[in-house]
């Protein structure tokens, strides 16, 4: 089980999902706070960001198809200088990754929510603008599907999508972050078949405090 959490499924009852959720969130906060603390005196730039994304993916169900969905991303970010124009861009983001699957005339909306921890290398060609490349460590927090009798299992968590993006400021404390992410391979099993190859394009408004 992820993070070494040993759970007796027969005796834990309804508290198990909530307990696992809190452990995952606590671990995410611990990792990010450690990263931020280590760079507290190294010129850390930080802020909050929020925006929308278009989420898409594939299904391996025979005769099945998927429709992209509009989702949300919100959280905090930090940019830590390494050397010259090179920086590490990290943070803690709440990210929605929904998808609609269609099969045999049945529409099934799949909702999956994550806490993302970015690990990106950023090159700043100006103090107010840069490009970055890396991965997100995406920890699944919850999942659900809308079709009658739908079951979900075998979730890939952490999901590790590749991310490429660019961020720039248009005023001293406001900016925009645009990005593309791609997670190859299986994401989750739904009704004995897999959803896979998740992709997203998004844009977030930035509020910086540097």
C-alpha positions in Angstrom: 0.0 0.0 0.0 1.3 3.5 -0.8 3.6 5.1 1.9 3.7 1.9 3.9 0.3 2.4 5.4 -0.9 -1.0 6.8 -4.7 -1.1 7.0 -6.9 -3.9 8.1 -9.8 -3.5 5.6 -12.1 -5.7 7.6 -11.9 -3.7 10.9 -11.1 -0.1 10.0 -14.6 0.8 8.7 -15.4 4.1 7.2 -12.5 5.9 8.9 -9.9 4.2 6.6 -10.3 6.3 3.5 -10.2 9.5 5.5 -7.2 8.3 7.4 -5.3 7.5 4.3 -6.3 10.8 2.8 -4.9 12.7 5.7 -1.6 10.7 5.7 -1.1 11.5 2.0 -1.8 15.2 2.6 0.5 15.3 5.6 3.3 13.7 3.6 2.8 16.2 0.8 2.9 19.1 3.1 6.0 17.7 4.8 7.9 17.3 1.5 7.1 20.8 0.3 7.8 22.5 3.6 11.2 20.8 3.7 12.0 22.1 0.2 10.9 25.6 1.1 12.8 25.6 4.4 16.0 24.5 2.8 15.9 27.5 0.5 14.6 30.1 3.0 17.8 32.1 2.8 18.6 31.4 -0.8 16.4 34.0 -2.6 13.2 32.0 -2.6 10.4 33.6 -4.7 7.0 32.3 -4.0 3.3 32.9 -4.5 -0.1 31.4 -5.3 -1.6 30.3 -8.6 -5.1 29.3 -9.8 -6.6 28.6 -13.2 -8.3 26.2 -15.6 -7.1 23.3 -17.6 -8.4 21.1 -20.4 -8.0 17.4 -19.4 -8.0 14.5 -21.9 -7.1 10.8 -22.0 -7.6 7.5 -23.6 -9.5 4.2 -22.9 -8.6 0.7 -23.9 -12.3 -0.5 -23.8 -13.4 -2.0 -27.1 -15.6 0.5 -28.9 -15.1 3.1 -26.2 -14.2 6.7 -26.5 -13.4 9.7 -24.2 -14.3 13.4 -24.1 -12.0 16.0 -22.6 -13.2 17.9 -19.6 -12.5 21.4 -18.1 -10.9 21.3 -14.7 -9.3 23.4 -12.0 -5.8 23.8 -10.5 -5.0 25.9 -7.5 -2.1 26.1 -5.0 1.2 27.6 -4.1 4.5 27.7 -5.9 8.1 28.5 -5.1 11.1 29.3 -7.3 14.6 28.6 -5.8 17.8 29.8 -7.5 20.4 27.2 -8.3 23.0 29.0 -10.4 22.7 32.0 -12.6 19.5 31.8 -14.6 18.8 28.2 -13.5 16.1 27.6 -10.8 14.0 24.9 -9.2 10.3 25.4 -9.5 8.2 23.5 -6.9 5.1 23.9 -4.8 1.9 22.2 -3.7 -1.1 22.1 -6.1 -4.7 20.8 -5.9 -5.4 19.4 -9.4 -8.5 18.0 -10.9 -8.2 15.3 -13.6 -11.7 14.5 -14.8 -12.6 12.6 -18.0 -15.8 11.4 -19.6 -15.9 7.9 -21.1 -18.5 6.7 -23.6 -19.1 3.0 -24.2 -22.1 1.2 -25.6 -24.2 4.3 -25.4 -23.4 4.9 -21.7 -21.7 8.1 -20.6 -19.5 7.7 -17.5 -18.0 10.8 -15.9 -14.7 9.9 -14.1 -13.6 12.4 -11.4 -10.1 12.1 -9.9 -8.5 14.7 -7.7 -4.8 15.0 -6.8 -2.3 16.9 -4.7 0.6 17.6 -7.1 4.2 18.4 -6.0 6.1 19.9 -9.0 9.8 19.1 -9.5 10.8 21.4 -12.4 13.9 23.0 -13.7 13.3 26.6 -14.7 15.5 28.8 -16.9 14.8 32.5 -16.4 15.8 34.5 -19.5 14.6 37.6 -17.6 13.7 38.3 -14.0 10.1 38.3 -14.9 9.9 35.4 -17.4 11.1 31.9 -17.8 10.5 28.4 -19.2 10.5 25.1 -17.2 10.6 21.3 -17.7 10.1 18.5 -15.2 7.6 16.2 -13.6 4.8 16.5 -11.1 4.5 14.0 -8.2 0.7 13.6 -8.3 -0.9 11.8 -5.3 -4.5 10.7 -5.8 -6.8 12.0 -3.0 -10.2 10.8 -4.2 -12.0 9.3 -7.1 -15.6 8.6 -8.3 -17.6 7.7 -11.3 -21.1 8.5 -12.3 -22.5 5.4 -14.2 -24.7 2.9 -12.4 -22.6 -0.1 -11.1 -19.3 1.6 -11.9 -16.3 0.4 -10.1 -12.8 2.0 -9.9 -9.6 0.4 -8.7 -5.8 0.0 -9.2 -5.1 3.7 -9.3 -1.6 4.7 -10.3 -0.5 6.9 -7.4 1.7 8.7 -7.5 1.1 9.6 -11.1 4.2 11.2 -12.6 3.3 13.4 -15.6 5.9 15.2 -17.7 5.3 18.9 -17.6 6.6 21.7 -19.8 5.6 25.3 -19.3 6.3 29.0 -19.3 5.7 31.7 -16.7 5.9 35.5 -16.9 4.8 38.6 -15.0 2.8 41.4 -16.6 3.0 43.5 -13.4 5.2 43.5 -10.3 3.0 41.0 -8.4 0.8 39.4 -11.1 1.7 36.9 -13.9 0.6 33.9 -16.0 1.7 30.3 -16.0 0.9 28.2 -19.1 1.7 24.5 -19.3 1.3 21.2 -21.0 1.4 17.9 -19.1 1.4 14.3 -20.3 1.2 11.1 -18.2 1.8 8.0 -20.3 0.5 4.6 -19.2 -2.4 3.5 -17.1 -4.1 5.9 -14.7 -7.0 3.9 -13.3 -9.0 0.8 -13.9 -12.7 1.4 -14.5 -15.1 -1.6 -14.9 -12.2 -4.0 -15.8 -10.7 -1.7 -18.5 -8.1 1.0 -18.2 -8.0 4.8 -18.7 -4.6 5.9 -19.7 -2.3 8.5 -21.4 -3.7 11.5 -19.6 -2.9 14.9 -21.1 -3.7 18.5 -20.2 -3.2 22.1 -21.3 -3.7 24.8 -18.7 -3.2 28.4 -17.7 -3.0 29.8 -14.2 -3.0 33.4 -12.9 -0.1 34.0 -10.6 0.1 36.3 -7.5 3.7 36.6 -6.3 5.1 37.9 -3.0 8.7 38.4 -3.9 
